[in-house]
Amino acid sequence: MHALWIAHVIVNDAEAYGKYAALAGPAIAEHGGKFLARGGRYVQLEGKDRPRNVVAQFPSVEAAEACYHSDAYQAALSHAKGAADRDLVIVELTD
């Protein structure tokens, strides 16, 4: 069952976050992930507004979780820590 990786982000350091993004893309692709939305236009209806929203689809929850814990993604994530406030969740799709 496919899964979505959904991130809501406030970028505090664009340069450092850019380094994260450059490394995160290949790590996500390596685990079968593909971006469906990446910082585009959005409408905030409820909750905390985070102006950067990213959605990636993975073959499964396990693939998305393996990506997050991979050495390549953790190396990317080291640039995001302190450079952004983020919420990240993995959600399994339903039929």
Secondary structure as GFF3:
##gff-version 3
##sequence-region A 1 95
A	DSSP	beta_strand	3	11	.	.	.	ID=ss1
A	DSSP	alpha_helix	14	30	.	.	.	ID=ss2
A	DSSP	beta_strand	34	38	.	.	.	ID=ss3
A	DSSP	beta_strand	52	58	.	.	.	ID=ss4
A	DSSP	alpha_helix	61	69	.	.	.	ID=ss5
A	DSSP	alpha_helix	71	80	.	.	.	ID=ss6
A	DSSP	beta_strand	84	92	.	.	.	ID=ss7
###
